[in-house]
Amino acid sequence: MEQGEGLLSSSLARAADHFAGQDALKQNVEPADKVEIWAKRIGRALSLVAFMALAWYFGHQLKWW
């Protein structure tokens, strides 16, 4: 962690790298396939949308909102 970076900003940076597929580029030994990277990005974005929808549904069922 660089000086001046807090825990929240470094966590958000790692999450942004994860959803952008940058972690797959860093881990692969062979050159990364662009289709594979975009598939990871789309899959991760869809999982985030599904998580938010499920959280809203559960909150609605529990009458939190």
C-alpha positions as CSV (number, residue, x, y, z in Angstrom):
1,M,0.0,0.0,0.0
2,E,1.4,3.4,-1.0
3,Q,1.7,6.2,1.5
4,G,-1.5,8.3,1.6
5,E,-3.8,5.5,0.5
6,G,-6.3,4.4,3.1
7,L,-7.9,1.0,3.6
8,L,-11.1,2.0,1.8
9,S,-9.4,3.5,-1.2
10,S,-7.2,0.4,-1.7
11,S,-10.1,-1.9,-1.3
12,L,-12.1,0.1,-3.9
13,A,-9.2,0.0,-6.3
14,R,-8.9,-3.8,-5.9
15,A,-12.6,-4.2,-6.5
16,A,-12.4,-1.9,-9.6
17,D,-9.5,-4.1,-10.9
18,H,-11.6,-7.2,-10.2
19,F,-14.7,-6.0,-12.1
20,A,-12.6,-4.7,-15.0
21,G,-10.9,-8.0,-15.4
22,Q,-7.4,-6.7,-14.6
23,D,-6.7,-9.4,-12.1
24,A,-7.1,-12.0,-14.9
25,L,-4.5,-10.1,-17.0
26,K,-2.0,-10.1,-14.1
27,Q,-2.4,-13.8,-13.2
28,N,-2.2,-15.4,-16.7
29,V,1.3,-16.6,-17.8
30,E,0.3,-16.7,-21.5
31,P,-1.2,-13.8,-23.3
32,A,-4.8,-13.1,-22.2
33,D,-7.6,-13.8,-24.7
34,K,-9.7,-10.6,-25.2
35,V,-12.9,-12.6,-25.4
36,E,-12.1,-14.3,-22.1
37,I,-11.4,-11.0,-20.5
38,W,-14.7,-9.5,-21.7
39,A,-16.6,-12.6,-20.7
40,K,-15.2,-12.2,-17.2
41,R,-16.2,-8.5,-17.1
42,I,-19.7,-9.3,-18.3
43,G,-20.1,-12.2,-15.9
44,R,-18.9,-10.2,-12.9
45,A,-21.1,-7.3,-13.8
46,L,-24.2,-9.6,-14.1
47,S,-23.3,-11.1,-10.7
48,L,-23.2,-7.7,-9.1
49,V,-26.6,-6.8,-10.6
50,A,-28.0,-10.1,-9.4
51,F,-26.6,-9.5,-5.9
52,M,-28.2,-6.1,-5.8
53,A,-31.5,-7.4,-7.0
54,L,-31.5,-10.2,-4.4
55,A,-30.5,-7.8,-1.6
56,W,-33.4,-5.5,-2.6
57,Y,-35.8,-8.4,-2.7
58,F,-34.8,-9.6,0.7
59,G,-35.0,-6.1,2.1
60,H,-38.5,-5.8,0.6
61,Q,-39.6,-9.1,2.1
62,L,-38.3,-8.1,5.5
63,K,-40.0,-4.8,5.2
64,W,-36.8,-2.8,5.5
65,W,-38.0,-0.5,2.7
